[in-house]
Amino acid sequence: MIFGMSLEMGLTFLVLAVTILLFVTEILRVDVVAVLVILILAWTGLVSPAQALSGLASNAVVSMAAIMILGRGMERAGVVHKISRAVLRIAGSDERRLIGITSWVVGLISSFMQNVGSVALFLPAVLRISKSTRTPASRLLMPMGFAAILGGTLSMVGSSPLIILNDLLRQGGEEPFGIFSVTPIGVILLGSGIGYFMIFGHRLLPKKFGPGADFSSQEDLIETWRLPAIVSYYFVSWKSDLVDKAREDIRLRRNYGITLLAIVEGKEVTYSPWRRTRFAPGQELALLGEPEDVERFAAEHDLWKITDEARFCDLLSQAEAGFAEVVVRPRAPIVGKTPREISIRKNYGVEPIILLSGTQEEKKEFDDRPLNPGDTFVIHGLWDRIRKIGSNRNFVLLTPVEAGSLDRSKAIPATLCFLGAIALSLAGVQLSIALLSGALAMVLLKVISIDEAYEAVDWRTIVLLAGLIPLGIAMEETGAASAIALALIDHLQGGPTIVVLLAVAALATLLSLTISNVAATVLLVPLAMIMAKDLAIDPRALALLVGVSASNSFILPTHQVNALLMAPGGYTNADYLRAGGVMTVIFIFVAALMIYLFYM
């Protein structure tokens, strides 16, 4: 025994301290630290080899991998696109409104759905919104993830600790809580968390777009070719002289130096309209060019500027379309022909912006210029069409395509697979089995291929979770967790009620970070109920505080939701310590105060 601790308990505390130190200092990547923890625990005998590797087959890890696959399927099927457009119509591109709306929606859904499931549903949508509005993903994902965790406190079935709490109350001879007994506390916690990010998020959150959202190639193109980057939207009035005229009659590029990217008519969008496309009243035009040139064109042709551009945010965003460079291949069949003769807009669905032939750069009039081998086009269009032009025998695509193609015909089966998986979990099927069934169904229904399924899994996150689970097992089996709880409870005897509440909330928070939140609840609730009776406090109130505070997992990426968002948001441990540290303190004070006000 060392300082009243067994050797195994002392070693466990040492491993825990080293793990936290490595997380905080980031000397090693988090997944490398996780593997190191697995091996240390196994080599020291703190857990058996089977327990050390049990994380790889755990419910949490399998659920995480399955959720990533389901999210990829929803993205590929275009379901995410519809969700993101609906959010953009309401919130526009304002960062605070985006944080508020996505966080409230995800938080409310999490009151009845596993929080990791609600995050999985909105993660691809928020990433697409990030691209559409050029808002860093890191400014949106952490608030959404924290809201999902907080949303679990809105009902007694919103999180695993609260679900098991009623069973522990029955075992202790106490009356269980009703399903909405915790709702007033949960609403204030969720509102506090969302308000915290809406007010201080711009100071605390990093500016990172995350993987898959690198705009550098687009920015390089715009800078290198001196391309206009502003798209303006105008309405064709009934008295405009454009009505019934063809596009080629207007000579937009020669007369005004602007480009018509798309025409919106009702719910139909025509990208890169053909030269013989005619204008009609009620059409909405997406015009690329310098603002003064566009305004001059609009004034001369009686066009009305569309000031509410929120609904157009996703129309020509870099998530959907962009610039690309293509080169005419040597001996291509189009050599010697003009862009007009090959009908580049009609046949390829892209808008030519610039033609570079030799050293001569043409920006205004090149429709009738014969093409030579090696001529370079700068084009604008949907990524799907740009990808197709790259596989054409006439061209070589020089720009990497920045977005995956959508197959909207798979929207219904993808949605059914996702909702079916959630329904199975709500019906009592183990979460990992339910989600894995949905993921496999997506592969079998060809929503995504098996190769895409493997690519969807972020293995760094999987390894991180797999390494932390055996550490929790060691904390329980060596008695380290119990020792912490008993030591603190002994020191609280006779203290002021509010101090006791704050200490219990802090202890539940600490244990939920080191062992599972369910294990922390099971360990602390019986002890808290005994202590409450000694201090003449309502045992149910103190037990509820433990169940609520077991969800206070913000300071490290140990919670499934935080781990899931770490890679897409480009977050580091320091980001969670900075933003999550403040959120943790807010949670402890709000939870303790609400229990004091409602139950004391």
Secondary structure, 3 states (H helix, E strand, C coil): CECCECHHHHHHHHHHHHHHHHHHHCCCCHHHHHHHHHHHHHHHCCCCHHHHCHHHHCHHHHHHHHHHHHHHHHHHCCHHHHHHHHHHHHHCCCHHHHHHHHHHHHHHHCCCCCHHHHHHHHHHHHHHHHHHHCCCCHHHHHHHHHHHHHHCCCCCCCCHHHHHHHHHHHHCCCCCCCCCCCHHHHHHHHHHHHHHHHHHHHHHCCCCCCCCCCCHHHHHHHHHHCCCCCEEEEEECCCCCCECCEHHHHCHHHHHCCEEEEEEECCEEEECCCCCCEECCCCEEEEECCHHHHHHHHHHCCEEECCCCHHHCCCCCCCCEEEEEEEECCCCCCCCCCHHHHCHHHHHCCEEEEEEECCEEECCCCCCCCCCCCCEEEEEEEHHHHHHHHCCCCEEECCCCCCCCCCHHHHHHHHHHHHHHHHHHHCCCCHHHHHHHHHHHHHHCCCCCHHHHHHHCCHHHHHHHHHHHHHHHHHHHCCHHHHHHHHHHHHHCCCCHHHHHHHHHHHHHHHHHHCCHHHHHHHHHHHHHHHHHHCCCCHHHHHHHHHHHCCCCCCCCCCHHHHHHHHHHCCCHHHHHHHHHHHHHHHHHHHHHHHHHHHC
